[in-house]
Amino acid sequence: MKKTNVAIVGCGNISGIYFENLCKVFKNVTVKACADLDPERTAAKVEKYPDVQVATLEAILADPEIEIIVNLTTPQGHFPVAMQAIEAGKSVHNEKPVVLTRDEGKQLLAAATTKGVRVGSAPDTFMGGGIQTCRKLIDDGWIGDPIGAQAFMLCHGHESWHPDPEFYYKVGGGPMFDMGPYYVTALVSLLGPVKRVSGSTRITFPQRTITSAKKYGNKVDVDVPTHVTGIMDFASGAIGTITTSFDVWGSDTPCIEIFGTEGSLSVPDPNTFGGVPRVKRMGADAWSDLPLTHGYAENARGIGPADMAAAIENDRPHRANGELAYHVLDIMHAVHDSSDQGQRIELESTCERPAPLPAGLLKGMLD
Ligand SMILES: NC(=O)c1ccc[n+]([C@@H]2O[C@H](COP(=O)([O-])OP(=O)(O)OC[C@H]3O[C@@H](n4cnc5c(N)ncnc54)[C@H](O)[C@@H]3O)[C@@H](O)[C@H]2O)c1
């Protein structure tokens, strides 16, 4: 099997699981190099993964052996780093959100098409066993025709645990752009693209106080809505609602429920790879827990770029692709635009549902 060389740019909080999985789990990739603005962070990585070289972004861009850049910088770095990767003739997989604005997204996809390289983006959690099992249940008709869906991501923000949480309250952050990608991507992969959106948003606390250790007591001005509710009209006719919030102290709402003509499906947390799908079918007295039909139920972050490498090799579409990520970005912006403008927004973008994963894959394999 060909091993595709990848480089990781951005060695912060989330990078650990990418290093672990791309170095040790996925058999079709090799992490050749890593870069970060902070040399202490790259040094810590190569101490743990000695086969990986410390490099600069410039050296990575100039290395003809590196085919895919995994861009784990903070959201403000997603577009500039990805554009440089594409201009250097490399495919790129960004953490979420893929970029900040629709304009950046369009530029990125157009540049990738011109250069003949691929764009991918987190989240790749929809490729995990939890959502893939739900996909099979829907496609196999367990709940009949989907009528509607509800999604809830309610918490009180990340400043109690993240060492550098400021970016969550700046442009590109907020609960919808931070956590919405998991929920909206899961919904699009389960129900297909969205054609129309409306939304309402608010800022409840204009300033937040960091309570994680490093910056304890520091204040952050809030520049973006922190309580966001959207209604999504899917092209299929299903109607979805989503609420994402950094303003809520507690909630018992489910992550995602999908309602069909013949039953309801409770979808596990789309910010994880596993979980227990539950169904309550027409005539049933109670919900039933269902076993997973697919693997990758543990934290498999990195499955997106590994799938991109396999897709390039096997000449097929990759699942966590730029069109899907752009459509999700468009939906999230449209929720905010609708609130600002006081009207429903017809979406210009659409995408294909990403292909389901085959059941029974060996660990570390994608095809
Ligand atoms: N922390 C999480 O739990 C989590 C989970 C899922 C996704 N994400 C996403 O992952 C991304 C990174 O989040 P994080 O929590 O790891 O942030 P972080 O601040 O801990 O790490 C980001 C790293 O990128 C580096 N960086 C920034 N710009 C760079 C550039 N131009 N070149 C090289 N390095 C650069 C920074 O020095 C930093 O080390 C974000 O987009 C976030 O939304 C984070």
The ligand as an ORCA input file, in Angstrom:
! r2SCAN-3c Opt
* xyz 0 1
  N      -9.161     22.146     21.148
  C     -10.119     21.343     20.763
  O     -10.665     20.553     21.534
  C     -10.575     21.342     19.330
  C     -11.430     20.331     18.952
  C     -11.797     20.233     17.632
  C     -11.344     21.172     16.727
  N     -10.544     22.188     17.124
  C     -10.124     23.157     16.101
  O      -8.741     22.941     15.893
  C      -8.116     24.195     15.570
  C      -6.985     24.401     16.545
  O      -7.527     24.434     17.848
  P      -6.582     24.242     19.118
  O      -7.503     24.117     20.267
  O      -5.592     23.144     18.842
  O      -5.859     25.667     19.122
  P      -4.449     26.033     19.808
  O      -4.425     27.514     19.950
  O      -4.236     25.173     21.009
  O      -3.375     25.567     18.704
  C      -3.230     26.194     17.464
  C      -1.763     26.168     17.107
  O      -1.588     26.664     15.780
  C      -0.393     27.430     15.775
  N      -0.466     28.333     14.613
  C      -1.343     29.340     14.413
  N      -1.111     29.920     13.214
  C      -0.063     29.271     12.657
  C       0.653     29.393     11.436
  N       0.339     30.341     10.535
  N       1.675     28.545     11.195
  C       2.014     27.593     12.104
  N       1.362     27.422     13.285
  C       0.351     28.247     13.561
  C      -0.359     28.126     17.109
  O       0.943     28.543     17.452
  C      -0.898     27.022     18.028
  O       0.145     26.213     18.570
  C      -9.203     25.256     15.644
  O      -9.653     25.525     14.356
  C     -10.299     24.619     16.463
  O     -11.570     25.067     16.075
  C     -10.120     22.278     18.394
*
